[in-house]
């Protein structure tokens, strides 16, 4: 099947799901055999077309922080094996030997230390490192605390805000217009939505509870297209042709790591910022064993999938708005 034929089938499936009120809408980015297709069907929120909305809670923080840390490593500003004691003078004894790689790979179990009264991301990161005690047991996914500490480290090594670093080092070189880990003044995001049992779609205000300058771990924002272009560049970097990362750095970020407990999704293999066993779960047999990416769900609100297959040179990012359940992801990826 050609890239154009696959994109046409994805669009037809999305349109059918919207017509049947199984989905409110969806955004899809698909790249295969050098062809790129951007697909938007239905609505992202009531009265807001899917192609008009910058995505919300789209799990952008994992790949963006991984790439940003990789760039800092390439610049000689940090090493993945650097302990937190290098960046913070007042580490708790249990935190001093935790490394950047531990944070990226979620191989240290940090409690959800919000510290919302912190005046800055740097202060929040310092408080977490100064007071947290890693929990015993296997690696357990916690994006909030680990992302806050990673964000604070990025700010410290660059002596600049995380928002500026992401904009200048990631978004601008790739031409990404709707990618951010913290709110951007004058750039409002499309309304988030919630579906109740009667299939009525109601916008809710989620921004104050989620994304803020102290909390880059609350997923970040992106459109499917912007996330797709980021994954496409990581994929190119694996072959030595990427814009951002060297081949060696990209390979380290996506290398298979130890299993990480992902809440109700069970144990998943993880790299330094990227999930590695997507083909064994939601994507199905059509994707190669080297596929990396991320999946996420917010029940009755969104399903998110990022996937890049080095073997086939294929990238698929999608966001489904108000899905009835997640099995429709399999139907979409089966034709991709």
Secondary structure, DSSP 8 states (H G I E B T S, - for coil): --HHHHHHHHHHHHHHHHHTTS-SEEEEEEEETTEEEEEEEEEEETTEEGGG---SS--HHHHHHHHHHHHHHHTTS--TT-BGGGT-TT--TTTTT-BHHHHHHT-SB------TT-SSHHHHHHHHHHH---BSSS-B--HHHHHHHHHHHHHHHHTS-HHHHHIIIIIHHHT-SS-BSS--TT-----EEEE-TT--EEEE--GGGS--TT-TTS--B--HHHHHHHHHHHHHHHTT--SS--HHHHHHHHS---EEE-GGG-EEEB-SSSB--GGGTTT-TTS-TT-EEEEEEETTTEEEEEEEETTTTEEEEEEEES-S-THHHHHHHHT-
